[in-house]
Amino acid sequence: MIFDVNVIFDQLPAILRGAGVTILLWIAATIGGAFFGFLVAVGRRYGGRLVNLPLGFCVEILRGTPFLIQIFLLYYGGPFIGLALDPVPAGLMGLTVYGAAYYSEIFRSGFAAIPVGHIEAAQCVGLTQGQIIRRILLPEMTMLVLPPSVNMAVIILKETAILSIITVPELTLTVSAIGSQQYAFVESLFLLALIYWALVEAAGRLGHLAETRLSRYRFSQS
């Protein structure tokens, strides 16, 4: 038999453990990336040139270099500057920082898309910058940034596969090892593609559901 499904079923516990690591890293990196990306976007918008320029420089470096190189530098180059991390913390940190760079641009474009008149009206009634962000910018920006944010979450999910090169026991490393041990390369690669596709589809459907519910909420409040 060319395609032996028994190889998959025999190694199912290990595959599920690898999938669990991938999902946990994905969720943590997505939440962390969105959080720090938002802070970077706010800092660049309200921090002045002294804050905007260095943050913008860091964002461009992260967006302009492959994640593969970044994770290599963090894991193998980190010890030279006193940053020696185990594979899983290094992978999580690398994914979070990588995601934060892209999320910062998503949020920054969301801020820029809000009409200036709305902000000026808030300033005229005496709202502080914090209140303007919380009451004006965030509600109006959410609908604008939700689709690209979901897309970025999907990208982070697929980038978790790169963490296999620093021996993070995630899905790609686990399934690839099974394929090598059992000489079942076709089965393992097919299963790997199928699981990632299922996770991407789930993320897309959840994002669409969130967008639909948010649209209904905004319509009911208008």
ABEGO torsion letter per residue (X at the ends): XABBAAAAAAAAAAAAAAAAAAAAAAAAAAAAAAAAAAAAAAAAAAAEAAAAAAAAAAAAAAAABBAAAAAAAAAAAAAAAGBBBBAAAAAAAAAAAAAAAAAAAAAAAAAAABBAAAAAAAAAAGBBAAAAAAAAAAAAAAAAAAAAAAAAAAAAAAAAAAAAAAGBBBAAAAAAAAAAAAGBAAAAAAAAAAAAAAAAAAAAAAAAAAAAAAAAAAAAAX
